[in-house]
Amino acid sequence: MTVTIRYKAGDTIPLQYAVEEWNIDTQGVEPYDLAGKSVTFSMRGVNADTWAIADQPCSIVSASEGLVEYNWATGETDTVGMYRAVFKVINEDGAISSFPEYGVQWLWIIDDGTV
């Protein structure tokens, strides 16, 4: 299950995300082990054909907990709207897994009246 991430326009506090995978044995989600892997972040508007942000590197905050962080560049949160967010985990062999595994990770940038 994903929740909608909310930012106000112009916010630049880093985006933190917990990469999780479904475990068939426990029938629940568990942190995805990011040891030895890299992670990228992408987002695009709901009705957009192109990515507003494409495959930008994330910092791994805790590999064992699957916690990553994306540091916004200036202007990346200035445009109000609903976005789809995708995190790609790249393993040592270059194989890619996209997260969330199921459903869509929504990112909503809300007008705060100052941008």
N, C-alpha and C positions, 0 to 999 in steps of 0.2 A: 504494500500500500504506500502510495506517495501522498505527500501533503503539498499544498501550494506554498512556494517560497514567496515572500513579499518583501519588496524594497520600495522606498520612496524615491522618486526621481532625483538623481544627483547623489544618492548615497554611494559611498565607496568602501564601506566596511567589507572586508573579505567575505566571500560566500563560502560557507562550510557545508560539506555534504558527506553523509555516511554511505559508502558503497556497500550494499548488502546483496546477498544471494539467497535463493530459496534452497533449503536443505530438505531433501525428500525424506530422510530418516527421521528428523525431528518435526517435520511438517511446519517449519517456521523459517523466518529469515535470520541470517547470521552475518556478521561482518565478513567482508571479502578480504582475504589476506593480500595485502599490497606489497609484501616484501619482494624486492627485486623487480618491481614493475614500475611503469610510469602511467600517468593519468592526464587526459586532456579534457577540456570543457568546450562545449559548443552551445549556441542558442540561436533560435530564429523566431521571428514573429509568427503568430498563429496562421496568418494567411500569406506569409512571405514564401517566396520560392528560393530565396538564398539565405545563407546563414549570416546573421549580424556579427557573430563571433564564431570562428571556425577553428577547432582543434588547437586551442591555446593551452599551454602547460599549467597544471595544477601542482601545488606543493603537497607532499604527503605529510600530514600532521601526525598520524599514528598508523603505521602499516598494519599492526595486529587488529586494530579497531576499524580499519577500512576508512579512516577519516582523511578527507582531502580538503584543500582550500584553494579557491581561485581569487586572485587579487585583481580587482577591476582596474582597467586603464581609464584614464580621464575620458569622460563622455559616454562610456559604455552603458551607463544607467540613466542617461538623460531622456531617452525616448519612452514615453508612457505607453504601456500596452501589456498584452499577455504573450508570453514566450514559451516555447518548448525548450527544455534544457536536456542535454545529453552529456554523459561522462563516459569516456572511452578508456578502458584499462588495456595497456599494451604490455604483454609479457616479454620475457627474455628472448623468445623466438620471433617476436614481431606479431604474434596473433593478437587479435583485438576482440574484446568483449564490451558491449555497450550496456550502460545502466541508465535508468532503472531497467531491470530485466523484463518487467511487465508493466503495462500502462505507460503513462506519460508523466514526466516531471515538469510541472508547470512553474513558471517564474512570472510573477505579476509585478510590474513596475507601476506604482500608483502616483498620480499627480499630487504633489504636496503644495502646489500653488506658488513655488518660488523659482522653478526652472523654466 
